[in-house]
């Protein structure tokens, strides 16, 4: 191609043309790497971080994202040129159906992260720009562990965060390498802190590393717990830490609402004042004691009633009515009659059972349901409708994704 262009030019400018062409960047390796069944496993296994774009050629949102993602890939490659550090990959889901199925893709485009060969349970849901992708990758590659120099440093840690504390003799211990890999995969769920040598000797005998979970004591009644499994088994340590760091009761925010909504489970939500920590503690304790067996059927959540004033207004309530408890079924919202009834054993469980059986819906339409003979409201001649779901509106938007057939919402 270079020779053909030179022949069209005079001899005086031939050398200049050659130099200009050679200085142009090659596009052979530019952009994101196309992932196929032949190369994806090796790519995931040989890189610390792989950022994947699952797309479809016919999806307009995928087409909008494609050049942005390719630009980001070039920027990230320039920032992190070393092999084995980070790769941006793209998956054509119409061609690579097995990969799409393996990663449970239900909307286009979907952006997922794989760290050290382990799929992150959280998708990327932030801004779709090359600079935003670059900043995201930089943050993902930051050291996930903060070092403390003395035990006194631990007194100043955030009591509203769930913490994992490691005590080691040296940084080059194989157990610490395992600990760091687990921290890399779970740093979004917990804060990780580590002490070495003198900073850790008061907590453990030499040669015996210790891992301790410290709960969010300002928000729960939980106690510290020490890991008793193998510190040389990545999977065992990861499972233990994940169980501790992902609580049964989570806080919903505008940042994670799309993720929680997409899980497809009804919400049982405690709306509270921002400074009301006691209600949060009591709610969490009651859920853990009485409703543990319902965790596969419902998401237990807390919500700042000031930030989520709109759902409260939809229920006919305001910040003055806090704390209160409600269910959002993704069709309708139902109010728990009296917050104080939470302390009566079995009341919250019955509230859930009434949702499953349809009783909440019937009683909202027709009043108390003492018998199986449901009668319409005698005043109106027809039932009323419970408030429509407000949290469903915070789920994946049709203005941002092409949504595939989904039943959970």
C-alpha positions as CSV (number, residue, x, y, z in Angstrom):
1,X,0.0,0.0,0.0
2,X,2.9,2.4,0.8
3,X,4.6,1.6,-2.5
4,X,1.4,2.3,-4.5
5,X,1.0,5.7,-2.8
6,X,4.7,6.6,-3.5
7,X,4.4,5.8,-7.2
8,X,1.7,8.5,-7.5
9,X,4.1,11.1,-6.0
10,X,7.1,12.8,-7.5
11,X,10.6,11.8,-6.4
12,X,11.0,15.0,-4.5
13,X,8.3,14.2,-2.0
14,X,8.8,10.4,-1.9
15,X,11.0,10.4,1.2
16,X,8.7,12.9,3.1
17,X,5.7,10.7,2.3
18,X,7.5,7.5,3.5
19,X,8.4,9.2,6.8
20,X,4.8,10.5,7.3
21,X,3.3,7.1,6.7
22,X,5.7,5.4,9.0
23,X,4.9,7.9,11.7
24,X,1.2,7.1,11.6
25,X,0.0,4.8,14.4
26,X,-0.8,1.3,13.4
27,X,-4.4,0.3,13.8
28,X,-3.8,-3.4,13.7
29,X,-3.7,-3.7,17.5
30,X,-5.9,-0.7,18.2
31,X,-9.1,-0.8,20.2
32,X,-10.6,-3.5,22.3
33,X,-9.6,-7.2,21.7
34,X,-12.3,-9.3,20.1
35,X,-13.1,-12.2,22.5
36,X,-14.0,-15.6,21.1
37,X,-14.3,-19.1,22.5
38,X,-10.7,-19.7,21.3
39,X,-9.1,-16.9,23.3
40,X,-11.3,-15.8,26.2
41,X,-10.1,-18.3,28.8
42,X,-6.5,-17.6,28.2
43,X,-7.1,-13.9,28.3
44,X,-9.0,-14.1,31.6
45,X,-6.4,-16.3,33.2
46,X,-3.3,-14.3,32.1
47,X,-4.4,-10.8,33.0
48,X,-4.9,-9.1,36.4
49,X,-8.0,-7.2,35.0
50,X,-10.2,-7.8,32.0
51,X,-12.9,-5.3,31.2
52,X,-15.5,-6.9,28.8
53,X,-18.1,-5.2,26.6
54,X,-20.9,-7.6,25.6
55,X,-22.7,-6.2,22.6
56,X,-24.9,-6.9,19.6
57,X,-24.4,-5.4,16.2
58,X,-28.1,-4.6,15.8
59,X,-28.3,-2.8,19.1
60,X,-28.1,1.0,18.7
61,X,-26.7,1.5,22.2
62,X,-24.0,-1.0,21.4
63,X,-23.1,0.9,18.2
64,X,-23.0,4.2,20.2
65,X,-20.6,2.6,22.8
66,X,-18.3,0.8,20.3
67,X,-16.0,3.7,19.3
68,X,-15.9,5.0,22.8
69,X,-14.9,1.7,24.2
70,X,-12.2,1.3,21.5
71,X,-10.9,4.8,22.3
72,X,-10.8,3.8,26.0
73,X,-8.9,0.6,25.2
74,X,-6.2,2.7,23.4
75,X,-5.9,5.1,26.3
76,X,-5.7,2.3,28.9
77,X,-3.1,0.4,26.8
78,X,-1.0,3.6,26.8
79,X,-1.4,4.0,30.6
80,X,-0.8,0.4,31.4
81,X,1.4,-1.0,28.6
82,X,2.8,-4.0,30.6
83,X,1.7,-7.4,29.6
84,X,-0.7,-9.2,32.0
85,X,-2.0,-6.0,33.6
86,X,-5.3,-5.1,31.9
87,X,-7.1,-5.9,28.7
88,X,-10.3,-4.4,27.3
89,X,-12.2,-7.1,25.4
90,X,-15.4,-7.1,23.3
91,X,-17.8,-10.0,22.8
92,X,-20.2,-10.1,19.8
93,X,-23.0,-12.0,21.5
94,X,-24.8,-13.0,18.3
95,X,-21.6,-14.8,17.1
96,X,-20.4,-15.9,20.5
97,X,-23.6,-17.3,22.0
98,X,-21.8,-19.7,24.3
99,X,-19.9,-16.8,26.0
100,X,-23.0,-14.7,26.3
101,X,-24.8,-17.6,28.0
102,X,-21.9,-18.3,30.3
103,X,-21.9,-14.7,31.5
104,X,-25.8,-14.5,31.7
105,X,-26.1,-11.5,29.4
106,X,-29.7,-10.2,29.4
107,X,-29.2,-6.6,28.0
108,X,-26.9,-4.9,25.6
109,X,-24.4,-3.5,26.1
110,X,-23.3,-5.1,29.3
111,X,-20.0,-4.2,30.8
112,X,-18.4,-6.8,33.2
113,X,-15.1,-7.0,35.1
114,X,-13.0,-10.1,35.7
115,X,-10.2,-9.8,38.3
116,X,-7.5,-12.5,38.6
117,X,-9.8,-14.9,36.6
118,X,-12.7,-14.2,39.0
119,X,-15.9,-12.6,37.6
120,X,-17.0,-9.6,39.7
121,X,-20.6,-9.8,40.7
122,X,-21.0,-6.0,40.0
123,X,-21.3,-4.8,36.4
124,X,-19.9,-1.4,35.3
125,X,-22.9,1.0,35.4
126,X,-21.1,4.4,35.4
127,X,-20.6,7.0,32.7
128,X,-19.9,5.7,29.2
129,X,-16.9,7.9,28.1
130,X,-13.3,7.0,27.4
131,X,-12.1,9.1,30.3
132,X,-14.6,7.6,32.7
133,X,-13.5,4.1,31.7
134,X,-9.8,5.0,32.2
135,X,-10.5,6.4,35.7
136,X,-12.5,3.3,36.5
137,X,-9.7,1.0,35.5
138,X,-7.2,3.0,37.4
139,X,-9.3,2.7,40.5
140,X,-9.7,-1.1,40.0
141,X,-5.9,-1.5,39.8
142,X,-5.2,0.5,43.0
143,X,-3.9,-1.5,46.0
144,X,-7.1,-2.8,47.7
145,X,-5.4,-2.9,51.1
146,X,-4.5,0.0,53.5
147,X,-1.6,-0.6,55.8
148,X,-1.7,0.4,59.5
149,X,1.5,1.1,61.4
150,X,0.2,0.5,64.9
151,X,-2.9,-1.0,66.6
152,X,-3.9,2.6,67.6
153,X,-4.5,3.3,63.9
154,X,-7.4,0.9,64.0
155,X,-9.3,3.0,66.5
156,X,-9.9,5.6,63.8
157,X,-11.5,3.3,61.2
158,X,-15.0,4.0,60.0
159,X,-17.5,2.2,62.3
160,X,-20.1,2.3,59.6
161,X,-18.0,0.1,57.3
162,X,-17.4,-3.7,57.4
163,X,-13.7,-4.3,57.8
164,X,-11.3,-7.2,57.2
165,X,-8.1,-6.9,59.2
166,X,-4.9,-8.9,58.4
167,X,-2.0,-9.4,60.8
168,X,1.2,-10.7,59.1
169,X,4.9,-11.0,59.8
170,X,6.0,-9.9,56.3
171,X,4.7,-8.8,53.0
172,X,6.4,-11.6,51.1
173,X,4.5,-14.4,52.9
174,X,2.5,-16.6,50.6
175,X,-0.5,-16.2,52.9
176,X,-0.4,-12.5,52.3
177,X,-0.4,-13.0,48.5
178,X,-3.6,-15.1,48.9
179,X,-5.1,-12.4,51.2
180,X,-4.3,-9.7,48.7
181,X,-5.9,-11.5,45.8
182,X,-9.1,-12.0,47.8
183,X,-9.1,-8.3,48.7
184,X,-8.7,-7.4,45.1
185,X,-11.9,-9.3,44.2
186,X,-13.9,-8.1,47.2
187,X,-12.7,-4.6,47.9
188,X,-16.1,-3.2,46.9
189,X,-17.8,-5.1,49.7
190,X,-15.4,-4.5,52.6
191,X,-12.5,-2.3,53.5
192,X,-9.2,-4.3,53.9
193,X,-6.4,-3.3,56.3
194,X,-3.1,-5.0,57.1
195,X,-0.3,-4.7,59.6
196,X,3.2,-6.2,59.4
197,X,5.9,-7.0,61.9
198,X,5.7,-4.9,65.0
199,X,2.3,-3.5,64.1
200,X,0.8,-7.0,64.2
201,X,2.8,-8.8,66.9
202,X,0.5,-7.7,69.7
203,X,-2.3,-9.6,67.9
204,X,-0.7,-12.8,66.8
205,X,2.3,-15.1,67.6
206,X,5.2,-14.9,65.1
207,X,4.7,-17.1,62.0
208,X,0.9,-17.3,62.5
209,X,-1.0,-14.8,60.4
210,X,-4.5,-13.9,61.5
211,X,-7.5,-12.6,59.6
212,X,-10.3,-10.9,61.5
213,X,-13.7,-9.6,60.4
214,X,-14.9,-6.4,62.2
215,X,-18.6,-5.6,61.5
216,X,-20.1,-2.1,61.0
217,X,-20.6,-1.7,64.7
218,X,-22.4,1.6,64.4
219,X,-25.1,-0.1,62.3
220,X,-25.3,-3.7,63.7
221,X,-25.1,-5.8,66.8
222,X,-22.5,-8.2,65.3
223,X,-19.2,-9.0,66.9
224,X,-15.6,-9.5,65.6
225,X,-14.9,-12.9,64.2
226,X,-11.5,-14.6,63.5
227,X,-11.0,-16.7,60.4
228,X,-10.3,-20.3,61.3
229,X,-9.8,-21.9,57.9
230,X,-6.7,-22.3,55.7
231,X,-4.8,-19.1,54.8
232,X,-3.3,-20.9,51.8
233,X,-6.7,-21.8,50.2
234,X,-7.9,-18.9,48.0
235,X,-11.5,-20.2,47.5
236,X,-12.0,-21.0,51.2
237,X,-10.8,-17.6,52.3
238,X,-12.8,-15.8,49.6
239,X,-16.0,-17.6,50.6
240,X,-15.6,-16.7,54.2
241,X,-14.8,-13.1,53.6
242,X,-17.6,-12.8,51.1
243,X,-20.2,-14.1,53.6
244,X,-19.0,-11.6,56.1
245,X,-18.7,-8.6,53.8
246,X,-22.0,-9.0,51.9
247,X,-24.5,-8.5,54.7
248,X,-28.0,-10.0,54.8
249,X,-29.4,-6.4,55.1
250,X,-27.9,-3.9,52.6
251,X,-28.3,-0.2,52.1
252,X,-29.9,0.9,48.9
253,X,-28.6,4.1,47.3
254,X,-29.1,5.8,43.9
255,X,-25.7,4.4,43.0
256,X,-26.6,0.7,43.5
257,X,-30.4,0.8,43.0
258,X,-30.1,-0.4,39.3
259,X,-28.0,-3.4,40.4
260,X,-30.3,-4.3,43.3
261,X,-33.4,-3.9,41.2
262,X,-31.9,-6.2,38.5
263,X,-31.6,-9.0,41.0
264,X,-35.4,-9.3,40.6
265,X,-36.3,-10.0,44.2
266,X,-39.0,-7.9,46.1
267,X,-37.6,-5.3,48.5
268,X,-38.4,-5.2,52.2
269,X,-37.2,-1.7,53.1
270,X,-36.6,0.1,56.3
271,X,-36.9,3.9,55.6
272,X,-35.1,5.8,58.3
273,X,-33.8,9.2,59.2
274,X,-30.2,9.8,58.3
275,X,-29.1,9.9,62.0
276,X,-31.3,7.1,63.2
277,X,-28.8,4.3,63.8
278,X,-30.7,2.4,66.4
279,X,-33.6,1.5,64.1
280,X,-31.1,0.2,61.6
281,X,-29.4,-2.0,64.2
282,X,-32.7,-3.4,65.5
283,X,-34.1,-4.0,62.0
284,X,-30.9,-5.9,61.0
285,X,-30.9,-7.9,64.2
286,X,-34.6,-8.9,63.7
287,X,-34.0,-9.9,60.1
288,X,-31.0,-12.0,61.0
289,X,-32.8,-13.8,63.8
290,X,-36.3,-14.3,62.2
291,X,-36.1,-14.1,58.4
292,X,-32.8,-15.7,57.5
293,X,-34.7,-18.4,55.6
294,X,-36.3,-15.8,53.3
295,X,-33.0,-14.4,51.9
296,X,-33.5,-16.3,48.6
297,X,-37.0,-14.7,48.2
298,X,-36.5,-11.1,49.1
299,X,-33.9,-8.3,49.3
300,X,-33.7,-6.8,52.8
301,X,-32.7,-3.2,52.6
302,X,-32.4,0.1,54.5
303,X,-32.9,3.4,52.8
304,X,-32.2,7.0,53.8
305,X,-35.8,8.4,54.0
306,X,-34.5,11.9,53.2
307,X,-32.8,10.8,50.0
308,X,-35.7,8.5,49.0
309,X,-38.5,11.0,49.8
310,X,-40.2,10.3,46.5
311,X,-41.2,6.6,47.3
312,X,-42.3,7.8,50.8
313,X,-44.5,10.5,49.2
314,X,-45.9,7.7,46.9
315,X,-46.9,5.9,50.1
316,X,-48.6,9.0,51.5
317,X,-45.8,9.5,54.0
318,X,-43.1,12.0,54.7
319,X,-39.9,12.3,56.7
320,X,-41.9,13.1,59.8
321,X,-43.4,9.6,59.6
322,X,-40.0,7.8,59.8
323,X,-39.0,5.2,60.6
324,X,-41.3,2.9,58.6
325,X,-41.1,-0.3,56.7
326,X,-42.5,-1.1,53.3
327,X,-42.4,-3.7,50.5
328,X,-41.8,-2.9,46.9
329,X,-42.8,-5.9,44.8
330,X,-41.8,-4.2,41.5
331,X,-45.6,-4.0,40.8
332,X,-46.9,-2.3,43.9
333,X,-45.8,-0.9,47.2
334,X,-47.3,-2.0,50.6
335,X,-46.8,-0.3,53.9
336,X,-46.1,-2.3,57.1
337,X,-48.9,-1.0,59.4
338,X,-47.0,-0.1,62.5
339,X,-43.2,0.2,62.8
340,X,-43.3,-0.9,66.5
341,X,-44.9,-4.2,65.3
342,X,-41.5,-5.1,64.0
343,X,-40.5,-6.0,67.6
344,X,-43.3,-8.6,67.9
345,X,-42.0,-12.0,66.8
346,X,-43.5,-13.2,63.6
347,X,-45.0,-9.9,62.5
348,X,-42.5,-9.1,59.7
349,X,-42.5,-12.7,58.6
350,X,-46.3,-12.6,58.3
351,X,-46.1,-9.4,56.3
352,X,-43.9,-11.3,53.8
353,X,-46.2,-14.3,53.7
354,X,-49.2,-12.0,53.0
355,X,-47.3,-10.7,50.0
356,X,-46.6,-14.1,48.6
357,X,-50.2,-15.3,49.1
358,X,-51.7,-12.2,47.5
359,X,-53.4,-11.1,50.8
360,X,-51.7,-7.7,50.8
361,X,-53.1,-7.0,47.4
362,X,-56.6,-8.2,48.2
363,X,-56.7,-6.3,51.5
364,X,-55.6,-3.1,49.8
365,X,-58.4,-3.5,47.3
366,X,-61.2,-4.7,49.6
367,X,-60.1,-4.1,53.2
368,X,-59.5,-6.7,55.9
369,X,-59.7,-10.3,54.7
370,X,-61.3,-12.2,57.6
371,X,-62.9,-14.8,55.3
372,X,-62.3,-16.2,51.8
373,X,-65.4,-14.3,50.5
374,X,-63.8,-11.2,49.1
375,X,-66.3,-8.3,48.6
376,X,-65.7,-5.1,46.7
377,X,-65.5,-1.8,48.6
378,X,-69.1,-1.0,49.5
379,X,-68.5,2.7,49.1
380,X,-67.1,2.8,45.6
381,X,-68.3,-0.5,44.1
382,X,-64.8,-1.4,43.0
383,X,-61.4,-1.8,44.6
384,X,-58.7,0.7,44.8
385,X,-55.2,0.1,43.5
386,X,-52.1,0.0,45.8
387,X,-49.3,2.5,45.0
388,X,-47.3,1.4,42.0
389,X,-43.7,0.4,42.4
390,X,-41.2,3.3,42.5
391,X,-38.0,1.3,42.7
392,X,-38.7,-0.5,39.4
393,X,-38.2,2.9,37.8
394,X,-34.6,2.8,39.1
395,X,-33.8,-0.5,37.2
396,X,-32.0,-0.8,33.8
397,X,-33.4,1.9,31.5
398,X,-34.7,1.3,28.0
399,X,-33.0,4.6,27.1
400,X,-29.6,3.1,28.0
401,X,-29.9,-0.7,27.2
402,X,-31.6,-3.0,24.8
403,X,-33.3,-5.3,27.3
404,X,-33.8,-8.9,26.4
405,X,-36.9,-10.9,27.5
406,X,-36.9,-10.8,31.3
407,X,-39.5,-12.1,33.7
408,X,-38.0,-11.1,37.1
409,X,-39.3,-7.5,37.0
